């Protein structure tokens, strides 16, 4: 199923420090959609630590975020957190990224905003020579990533220190 074309008034661009408050608010809305998977924490604490993260990321460039703007507001976002690991045969640069914060306001879904953000992020990753992009997909988001060439993997494991 193809998405409806984005509105002609929609623009996708790199986020700037001026977008910080809106990025954080959309991130909190994303978290509210998945309380069973992500757990819950006071919004003010999450707002504070998220603002600190993105402020540092804007300064250091280790996380790039894109936003879709329509009707004079940010209606969708996505971020790539870049990290370095030792080079290996499947990734000689060792540079990879984790895709996160993909979220579109409910009234703007199925119009191509996330697809446009994902394409910008993938183009940027290619330009930067990143060897891989990782992500966790929601059930609703899975078709978007599969259509873009992402492959599911049963090899991923996770440990959370307690």
Buried (B, 14 or more C-beta within 10 A) or exposed (E): EEBEEBBEEBEBEEBEEEBBEBBBBBBBEBBEEEEEEEEEEEBEEBBEEBBEBBEEBBEEEBBBBBBBBBEEEBBBBBBBBBEEEEEEEEBEEBBBBBBBBBBBBEEBBEBBBBBBBBBBBBEBBEEEEBBBBBBEBBEEBEEBBEEEEBEEEEEEEEEEEE
